Amino acid sequence: MYALFADASVIPVLTVEREADAVPLARALYEGGLGVIEVTFRTPAAAAAIAAIVREVPQVVVGAGTLLRAADIAAARAAGARFLVSPGITPELAAAALAAELPYLPGVATPSEVMAARALGICVMKLFPAEALGGTALLRALAPVFPGIAFCPTGGIDERSAADYLALPNVPMVGGSWMAPREAVAARDWGRIRRLAERAAGIGRAAAAA
């Protein structure tokens, strides 16, 4: 888990509507300095998009997100996903994810869910939806209660707030979609996405150097 995300402070969370967009999108993000990305299982194109990135842009580490059922995990693994992310955690989903033997970030929103994930041996979790739950204030409150637990907050985070999250000791990385705006992807404006990725990568580098 830590080896996979060692150099990833900012993870693009992508909803790919068209399979044809997957490869140029991944390339633009990689060229901008973001080499770990998450493709959400929110569209029919998701599995094919992951497979295309794995095949055509192997230098990018691509994971699958918004996994809701065990069948989603099987599809993500078959597509070549390198890590798994879910918005919440259930016994069935956690069992399937852990059996896949891939890094797994379950979504948590309460102390009870953090405890349930920790009981399964999971020490890196997704806090979702981060901003709606209380953002950095919640993460500060969780830190002394759950030492050794790291969070990847996702949901409502943008370029302005990312640095505030990354300044927290229990936040090694954040997830967001601001570097790949829906309208830019729709217009296939890969240059704009590359520039936004460069700025996002700069936020990550600054946080790591602080």
C-alpha positions as a printed Julia matrix, in Angstrom:
210×3 Matrix{Float64}:
   0.0     0.0     0.0
   2.59    2.56    1.07
   4.94    1.62   -1.78
   2.19    2.11   -4.34
   1.25    5.56   -3.05
   4.72    6.67   -1.92
   4.97    9.51   -4.45
   1.27   10.24   -4.83
   0.07   13.21   -2.79
  -2.73   14.12   -5.19
  -4.82   11.44   -6.88
  -7.13   12.41   -9.75
 -10.57   10.84   -9.34
 -11.96   10.42  -12.85
 -15.38    9.65  -14.26
 -14.75    8.54  -17.85
 -17.8     8.77  -20.09
 -16.06    7.71  -23.32
 -13.51    4.92  -23.53
 -11.68    6.86  -26.24
 -10.88    9.61  -23.72
  -9.15    7.31  -21.23
  -5.7     7.07  -22.77
  -5.18   10.76  -23.72
  -6.58   11.78  -20.33
  -4.18    9.49  -18.47
  -1.28   10.74  -20.6
  -2.12   14.38  -19.93
  -2.26   13.77  -16.2
   0.99   11.81  -16.24
   2.76   14.48  -18.27
   1.56   16.99  -15.68
   3.16   14.97  -12.89
   0.27   12.86  -11.6
   1.16    9.2   -12.04
  -1.49    7.56   -9.83
  -5.12    7.9   -10.9
  -8.51    6.48   -9.94
 -11.21    5.69  -12.51
 -14.63    5.48  -10.9
 -17.1     2.72  -11.72
 -19.83    5.27  -12.35
 -20.14    4.76  -16.12
 -20.4     1.78  -18.47
 -17.0     2.76  -19.9
 -15.09    2.42  -16.63
 -13.71   -1.11  -16.95
 -12.72   -0.63  -20.59
 -11.11    2.71  -19.71
  -8.97    1.07  -17.03
  -7.96   -1.73  -19.39
  -6.99    0.79  -22.08
  -4.83    2.8   -19.67
  -3.14   -0.34  -18.37
  -2.4    -1.38  -21.94
  -1.41    1.95  -23.48
   0.01    3.96  -20.57
   1.68    1.37  -18.34
   3.69    4.0   -16.48
   0.47    5.2   -14.87
  -0.81    3.37  -11.79
  -4.56    3.14  -12.3
  -7.06    2.04   -9.69
 -10.81    1.55   -9.64
 -13.16    3.59   -7.48
 -16.82    3.77   -6.48
 -16.85   -0.01   -6.06
 -20.17   -0.97   -4.51
 -20.47   -4.74   -4.98
 -18.24   -7.79   -5.07
 -18.93   -8.0    -8.81
 -17.42   -4.54   -9.25
 -14.21   -5.72   -7.62
 -14.04   -8.73   -9.93
 -14.53   -6.47  -12.96
 -11.92   -4.0   -11.74
  -9.38   -6.73  -11.12
 -10.05   -8.26  -14.56
  -9.49   -4.85  -16.16
  -6.07   -4.58  -14.53
  -6.74   -2.13  -11.72
  -3.79   -1.81   -9.34
  -5.81   -0.65   -6.32
  -9.43   -0.58   -5.17
 -11.49    2.22   -3.61
 -15.04    2.16   -2.26
 -17.21    5.01   -0.93
 -18.16    2.96    2.13
 -17.51   -0.42    3.67
 -19.68   -3.54    4.08
 -18.61   -7.02    5.19
 -19.24   -8.5     1.73
 -17.39   -5.76   -0.1
 -14.43   -5.8     2.29
 -14.14   -9.6     2.03
 -14.08   -9.45   -1.77
 -11.57   -6.58   -1.81
  -9.18   -8.24    0.63
  -9.45  -11.52   -1.24
  -8.39   -9.72   -4.43
  -5.02   -9.08   -2.74
  -4.83   -5.52   -4.08
  -4.39   -2.37   -2.01
  -7.84   -1.38   -0.8
  -9.05    1.99    0.48
 -12.51    1.62    2.0
 -14.57    4.73    2.5
 -15.27    5.73    6.1
 -17.34    8.55    7.55
 -17.56    7.79   11.29
 -15.3     6.55   14.11
 -17.22    3.27   14.13
 -16.41    2.69   10.47
 -12.75    3.51   11.09
 -12.75    0.91   13.86
 -14.42   -1.67   11.64
 -11.85   -1.14    8.88
  -8.97   -1.2    11.35
 -10.24   -4.53   12.72
  -9.75   -5.95    9.22
  -6.11   -4.86    9.23
  -6.67   -1.78    7.06
  -4.62    1.26    8.03
  -5.17    3.59    5.05
  -8.76    4.67    4.44
 -10.73    7.04    2.26
 -12.62    9.75    4.15
 -15.74   10.44    2.1
 -17.4    12.85    1.54
 -14.64   14.8     3.27
 -15.88   18.38    3.03
 -19.46   17.5     3.92
 -18.3    15.55    6.97
 -16.29   18.38    8.46
 -13.08   18.4     6.44
  -9.82   19.19    8.18
 -11.52   19.73   11.54
 -12.78   16.15   11.55
  -9.39   14.78   10.56
  -7.69   16.72   13.36
 -10.18   15.23   15.81
  -9.59   11.7    14.53
  -5.79   11.9    14.66
  -5.22   11.39   18.41
  -7.97    8.76   18.65
  -6.62    6.64   15.79
  -2.81    6.82   15.78
  -1.31    4.95   12.86
  -4.38    5.39   10.68
  -3.93    7.46    7.51
  -6.7     8.99    5.45
  -7.15    9.94    1.82
  -9.92   12.55    1.99
 -12.08   12.8    -1.11
 -15.26   14.68   -1.89
 -15.51   18.43   -2.32
 -11.74   19.01   -2.28
 -10.37   21.51   -4.79
  -7.13   23.22   -5.65
  -7.57   25.76   -2.85
  -8.27   23.31   -0.04
  -5.92   20.46   -1.03
  -2.89   22.01    0.67
  -4.79   22.39    3.96
  -5.58   18.68    3.97
  -2.05   17.64    3.02
  -0.65   19.71    5.91
  -2.27   17.28    8.37
  -0.06   14.47    9.72
  -2.71   11.79    9.1
  -3.28   12.8     5.46
  -0.58   11.55    3.08
  -2.72   12.11   -0.02
  -5.98   13.61   -1.24
  -8.32   12.68   -4.06
 -10.15   15.1    -6.31
 -11.39   15.81   -9.79
 -10.53   19.49  -10.15
  -7.54   18.79  -12.42
  -9.79   17.05  -14.96
 -12.92   19.21  -15.25
 -15.85   17.56  -16.99
 -16.02   20.29  -19.64
 -12.31   19.99  -20.42
 -12.58   16.22  -20.88
 -15.69   16.63  -23.03
 -13.82   19.13  -25.21
 -10.72   16.91  -25.21
  -8.67   19.87  -24.0
  -5.71   17.77  -22.91
  -3.42   20.82  -22.74
  -5.6    22.44  -20.09
  -5.75   19.21  -18.12
  -1.97   18.86  -18.28
  -1.54   22.39  -16.94
  -4.01   21.76  -14.12
  -2.19   18.53  -13.31
   1.11   20.4   -13.11
  -0.41   22.78  -10.57
  -1.87   19.9    -8.58
   1.45   18.08   -8.58
   3.08   21.27   -7.32
   0.71   21.3    -4.34
   1.8    17.76   -3.55
   5.5    18.57   -3.83
   5.13   21.62   -1.61
   3.33   19.57    1.04
   6.01   16.88    0.95
   8.75   19.47    1.38
   7.04   21.24    4.29
